[in-house]
Amino acid sequence: MRRLWMSLLLVPVLAVAVPTAALASSSAPAATTTTTTTTTAATATSVLQLGMKGSAVKALQRRLAALKYYPGAIDGQFGTDTLEAVWAFQEVQGLPGRDYVSSAMQRALAKPRAPKVLDRGAGANRIEVNLASEVLVLYHDNSIELISHVSSGGGYYFCSPGGGCGYAITPTGNFKTIVYMPGWVQVPLGEMYNPVFFIGTAYAIHGDTEVPLAPVSHGCVRIPMDVAAFFHTLVHIPGEPVIVRR
């Protein structure tokens, strides 16, 4: 697990509806033998989850991508990238965070709601980080370019190896991107990947190998590694507005 200084990470619908049936696994007749009961029961629930593969997963990935979530390659394999996109969608829709696609999520995919706008007046191109829902939304010309799951400050008390103690809080307010540093960057509390700093060189939106369904950073905005690989190419540095709200 990569720890970033101040675990800084964080900072920085529409499409044609897809029948929800296409997003579900094929149902099978009730099992007639005890040896197939477990498999059949899992299939009958029509749940898509980590590790699955097939056309239903590919339909899910295409739908998420159309809604500007990033599921990774559209390859029909439900991997970590797709799971993190599922989390982001659940967070925006106000659904419980789950490691699978429930029937409620399938219905929401057919008729999704857009992320809450935090500050339209900050500029047509901006990064919005919603700490209440733990999502980052990138806007270009007031249109959504990317929606990502994040993990922000965990609120716990900690002391830095370099001296000083405090609470793991992600500051709220209106900021701007300052500098991008490529690759793994070493900081007093660990490392951050491809950080885009928005408060000095202390708080950044950066990649991390641990971006769970909970705020756990020291104060940064953590984004998934797959998103961090290209996030910096989508924003203007320096100067892109970064809006952080709770």
C-alpha positions in Angstrom: 0.0 0.0 0.0 1.3 3.4 -1.0 1.0 6.1 1.6 1.2 9.7 0.3 2.2 12.6 2.4 -0.9 14.1 3.8 -2.4 11.4 1.7 -3.1 14.5 -0.1 -5.0 13.0 -2.9 -8.2 14.2 -4.0 -9.1 17.1 -5.8 -10.4 17.4 -9.4 -25.4 12.2 -17.9 -26.7 11.2 -20.3 -26.0 8.8 -23.3 -28.5 6.5 -24.8 -30.2 4.2 -22.3 -29.2 0.6 -22.4 -31.8 -2.0 -21.4 -31.0 -3.1 -17.9 -31.4 -6.7 -19.0 -28.2 -6.3 -21.0 -26.3 -5.5 -17.8 -27.4 -8.6 -16.0 -26.0 -12.1 -16.1 -28.1 -14.6 -17.9 -30.6 -16.4 -15.6 -30.6 -20.1 -15.5 -33.4 -22.6 -14.6 -33.6 -23.8 -11.0 -31.0 -26.4 -10.2 -32.2 -30.0 -9.9 -29.1 -31.3 -8.1 -27.4 -30.2 -5.0 -24.0 -29.9 -6.8 -25.3 -27.1 -9.0 -27.5 -25.2 -6.5 -24.9 -22.6 -5.4 -23.9 -21.7 -9.0 -27.4 -21.5 -10.2 -28.5 -19.4 -7.2 -25.7 -16.9 -8.0 -26.7 -16.8 -11.6 -30.4 -16.3 -10.9 -29.7 -13.1 -9.0 -28.3 -11.5 -12.2 -25.5 -9.9 -10.2 -22.3 -8.7 -12.0 -19.3 -8.7 -9.7 -15.5 -8.6 -9.6 -13.9 -11.5 -11.6 -16.8 -12.0 -14.0 -16.5 -11.8 -17.8 -18.7 -11.8 -20.8 -21.1 -9.7 -22.9 -23.0 -8.4 -19.9 -19.8 -7.0 -18.4 -18.9 -5.4 -21.7 -22.4 -3.8 -21.8 -21.8 -2.4 -18.3 -18.4 -1.0 -19.2 -19.8 0.7 -22.3 -22.6 2.2 -20.3 -20.3 3.5 -17.6 -17.9 4.9 -20.2 -20.8 6.7 -22.0 -21.7 8.3 -18.7 -18.0 9.5 -18.3 -17.0 7.0 -15.7 -13.7 5.2 -16.4 -14.1 1.4 -16.4 -10.8 0.7 -18.0 -10.6 -1.3 -21.3 -14.0 -2.3 -22.8 -13.0 -6.0 -22.7 -15.8 -7.8 -20.9 -13.7 -8.5 -17.9 -14.9 -7.2 -14.5 -11.5 -6.1 -13.0 -10.4 -3.5 -10.5 -10.8 -0.6 -13.0 -14.4 -1.5 -13.7 -15.1 -1.9 -9.9 -13.8 1.6 -9.2 -16.1 3.0 -11.9 -19.0 1.1 -10.3 -18.1 2.6 -7.0 -18.1 6.1 -8.5 -21.5 5.6 -10.1 -23.0 4.3 -6.9 -21.6 7.3 -5.0 -23.1 9.8 -7.4 -26.5 8.0 -7.4 -26.6 7.8 -3.6 -26.5 4.0 -3.6 -24.7 1.9 -1.0 -21.1 1.2 -2.0 -21.0 -2.4 -3.1 -18.5 -4.7 -4.9 -21.2 -5.7 -7.4 -23.9 -4.3 -9.6 -27.2 -4.7 -7.8 -30.7 -4.5 -9.3 -31.0 -1.0 -8.0 -27.8 0.0 -9.8 -29.0 -1.6 -13.0 -32.2 0.6 -12.8 -30.1 3.7 -12.1 -27.9 2.9 -15.1 -30.9 3.2 -17.3 -31.9 6.5 -15.9 -29.0 8.0 -14.0 -28.8 11.3 -12.2 -25.9 13.7 -12.9 -23.3 14.6 -10.2 -24.2 17.6 -8.0 -22.6 20.8 -9.4 -20.5 22.5 -6.7 -19.6 25.8 -8.3 -20.5 26.5 -11.9 -19.3 30.1 -11.5 -15.7 28.9 -10.9 -15.2 28.4 -14.7 -16.4 26.3 -17.6 -13.2 24.1 -17.1 -12.8 23.0 -13.6 -12.2 20.1 -11.2 -14.9 19.6 -8.5 -14.3 17.3 -5.5 -17.3 16.4 -3.4 -16.2 15.1 0.0 -19.7 14.1 1.0 -20.0 11.6 -1.8 -16.2 11.0 -2.4 -16.2 11.7 -6.1 -14.2 13.9 -8.4 -15.9 15.5 -11.5 -13.9 17.1 -14.3 -15.7 19.6 -16.5 -14.7 20.9 -19.9 -16.9 23.7 -21.3 -19.4 22.9 -18.5 -19.7 19.4 -19.8 -18.6 16.4 -17.8 -15.3 14.9 -19.0 -14.6 12.4 -16.2 -16.1 11.2 -13.0 -13.9 9.3 -10.6 -14.2 7.7 -7.2 -11.7 9.2 -4.6 -10.6 8.8 -1.0 -10.0 12.0 1.0 -8.8 12.8 4.5 -9.8 10.2 7.0 -10.2 12.6 10.0 -7.8 10.7 12.2 -5.0 12.2 14.3 -1.5 11.6 13.1 2.1 12.8 13.5 4.5 13.3 10.6 7.9 11.6 10.7 9.3 15.0 9.8 7.7 16.6 12.8 4.3 18.1 13.6 0.9 16.4 14.3 -2.6 17.1 13.2 -5.9 15.7 11.9 -6.2 14.1 8.4 -8.5 16.7 6.9 -8.9 17.6 3.2 -9.2 21.4 3.1 -12.4 22.8 1.4 -12.4 26.0 -0.7 -11.6 27.2 -4.2 -8.0 26.5 -5.3 -6.1 26.1 -8.6 -3.7 23.5 -9.9 -0.1 24.5 -9.3 2.3 21.8 -10.5 2.3 18.2 -11.8 5.1 15.8 -10.9 5.4 12.6 -12.9 5.7 9.1 -11.4 6.1 8.2 -7.8 7.0 11.2 -5.7 8.4 10.7 -2.2 7.0 12.9 0.5 7.3 12.7 4.4 4.3 10.4 4.8 5.0 8.1 1.9 4.6 8.3 -1.9 2.1 9.6 -4.3 1.7 8.8 -8.0 1.5 11.5 -10.7 0.4 14.2 -8.2 -1.3 17.4 -9.4 -0.8 19.8 -6.5 -3.4 22.4 -5.6 -2.1 23.7 -2.3 1.6 24.3 -2.4 3.4 21.0 -2.6 1.4 19.6 0.3 -2.1 18.8 -1.0 -2.6 17.1 -4.3 -4.9 14.9 -6.4 -2.8 11.8 -6.9 -2.8 8.2 -7.6 -2.5 5.6 -4.9 -2.7 1.8 -4.7 -5.3 2.1 -1.9 -8.4 4.1 -2.7 -11.1 2.3 -0.7 -14.7 3.0 -0.1 -13.8 5.2 2.8 -11.8 8.4 3.4 -8.4 7.2 4.5 -5.8 9.7 3.3 -3.9 12.2 5.4 -5.6 15.1 3.5 -4.9 14.6 -0.2 -7.4 13.5 -2.7 -6.5 9.9 -3.8 -7.7 8.7 -7.2 -7.4 5.2 -8.6 -4.0 4.4 -10.3 -5.6 3.8 -13.7 -7.2 7.3 -13.6 -4.0 8.9 -12.3 -2.2 7.6 -15.3 -3.9 10.1 -17.5 -5.7 12.6 -15.3 -2.9 15.2 -15.6 -3.4 15.2 -19.4 -7.0 16.4 -19.1 -6.4 19.5 -16.9 -4.6 22.8 -17.4 -1.5 23.1 -15.1 -1.1 25.6 -13.6 -4.3 27.4 -13.2 -7.3 25.0 -13.5 -9.9 25.7 -10.8 -10.1 23.1 -8.1 -13.3 23.3 -6.0 -13.5 21.2 -2.9 -16.7 21.0 -0.9 -18.1 18.9 1.9 
